[in-house]
Each structure stands twice: as C-alpha cells, then as structure tokens.
Amino acid sequence: VRLVDVALPLVADLGDNSTVALADINLADNEFLSGDHAAVRALRACRGLAGKVLLEEPEKMFSEHESDKKEPARLPENKQSQTIYFYTYRSREEITAMAINIGTDPQVVAIQGFDEQEASFELYDHRGIVISEGVNQPDRENFTLLPGGILVLRQGTPIPTK
C-alpha cells in the first residue's frame, strides 16, 4: 500500500464537508505499533488539518499538458498517470499546502502564494518515509515529488519533531 493510497482519501473531503479524518488502526498489530504501516505514516503527513478550512476545490494538475483554462487539459488514458493533486487548508494562524503525486513518474512542483515568512516542509516517498524536511521560503523553492509521494508545506506551525 502506497502512502497516497491512504492519505488521499483522508484529505479528499477534509475542510469541505468534514472537519476530522479518521483512519482504522489496529493497535494489536506490530506493523501499526512500529509506525511502519502506511496508515500510521499517512496520519503523520496529514496531522494538524483538523478544523482547518479547505481554501479552494482541490486542483488536479497534469504536469506536461496544461491548458490556459482553469480546467486541466484532457489527456489520453496513458497520460493519466501523471496527475498531481493540490490541497490548501487554512486556520486563523496556519496554512498547510499539500501536493500529492498519484502518478508513476517524478514531478517538479512549486507551491506559491505563501507569505514572505518561512514555512516548514516535509517531502515523503511512496512508503511514507520523510526523505527531506526543513524550513525555507516556499515561493522560492521547487520540489521533486516522487511517484506516490507527498509534499507538505506548513506555515505558522511549529517545526515538527520526530
């Protein structure tokens, strides 16, 4: 099970019709207790979203063939694997942006619209392992989003501890 297979359903309705997303975790299972299961890792990636408002409808972006319109370009079926979903959530003090690559190819993404202040970022691979994290000014940064991976940018949130 890839990280996006668990995380995308968790965030798909969050901030729109629901305020909390729950995952079914069996605490008697060693895989869950060790934190190695995709559901546990998805909860870590999606933490802090409860009670936030979804700013816009989630965007589905096709990385290679974009049109000038707001709607994504229509692609042949074999190109559908290059899809990235963008979600942005906000509370009074915090903004969280997520880019989720459900495709089979790595994609370079940039998320704009953050304030000039720094934001923390976490870049996850398909297994839910953090492959890069830190603090930067997100408007000036491009990120390579691996297949099945997630990028999370948080502004106004304390830097997470492991």
N, C-alpha and C positions, 0 to 999 in steps of 0.2 A: 504494500500500500504506500503510495507516494504522499508526501506532505500536502500537496494541493488537493488530493482526493478527500482529505479530511477538513482542511482549512477553508476551502471554497464554500462548502455547504454551511460552515459555521458563520461566515461573514455575509453570505448571499442575501439574507433578509435583515441583518442586524442594522439598527439605526433607521430602518424604514418602517417595518411593521412590528419588529421585536426589539427589545432593549437588552436582552440577555440571550446568549447562545450556550447550550449545554452539550457536553459530549458524554457518551456512555463509557465509563472506565471501570474495569474490573480490578479492584484493589487487591484481590487474592492472586492475581496473575503476576508472575515475576517480571514479565516484559513491561507491564504498566508501572510496577513499583520501581524498576530500574530507570524509568524515563526513556526507554528505547522505543516505545510504541509511537507510531505516527500521531495518534490522538493526543498523547501527552505533549509531544513536540508542537503540534498544531495549537494547543491551548497556550503554550508559551509564546508562540508567534502572535496569537490573537489577543493576548492579555491586554487589559486596560481599555477595551472597547465598550464595555457595559455602560449603558446610559448615554453614550455619545450619539450624535445625530449624523446620519449619512448626508453629506453635503449635496451630492448630485446623484443621478442614476449612475450605477456602475458603468464604466466605459469598457467596451470591448474594442481592442485595437489590433489591427492586422499590421504587423511591423513593416512589411515590404510594399504593400499596395494600398496606400491610403488615398482617399478621395479628398477633395476640398470641402465637401459637405461634412456636417456633424456625424452622419452615419458612417460606419466603416464600409470600405469598399467590398463589393461582392467578389468572392474568390472561388475558384474551382475547389472541389472537395479535397483534393490533395494538399491544398494550401491552408485548410482549416486548422492544421496542427500548429500554426504559428500565432496562436492567439494569446494575448495578454489581457488580463482583467485589471482595472484600476478602481480602487475604492478609497474614499477620503471621508474621515469621520472627524467631528469636532465637538468639543465641550467648551465651556467658557474659557478655560485656561489652556487647553491642549488641542493639538491637531495630530491625527495619525493618518498616514497615507500608506496604502499597500498596493504593490504590483505583484500579480500572480501569473506565472507563466505556465499554462497548461499544455504548451506545445512540446515538440520534440527537439527543438533547436535552441541554442542560447540566443538571447536578445539583449541589446544595449538599450537601457531605458534611462530617462531623465525625468524627474518629477519637479515641476515648477509651481510657483505660487505660494511658497513659504515666506515668512517674514525674514528679515535680514539676520535674525538671531540664529544661533547654531541649533542643529537638530541631531538627535542620535539616530543611527541606522543599524539595522541588522539584516544581513543577507544570508538566507537559508538555502541549502541544497534540497534535492528531492527527498532525502531521508529525514529532513528537519534538523540537520546539524548546522549550527551557525558557522559559516565559512569566513565571514568578515563582519566586524562591527566597529563602531567608533562614533565620533562626533565630527560634524562638518557643517558647511553651509550648503544645503541640498540644491539650491538653484545653480550651483557651480560644479555639480558633480554628475558624471554618468556612471551607471552601474551595469555590470554584466550579470544578467539574470539567467541562471542555468535552467535547463528543461526541468519542469516540476518544482522549480524554486520560487521563493517568495522574498520580496524586498519590503521591509517595514521601516518607515521613517516616522519618528515621534518628535514633536516639538512642544516644549513646555512640560515634558515628562522627565523625571529624574532618570539618569543613565542606569539601565538595568544591571543588576548584579547576578552572577552565575549561580 
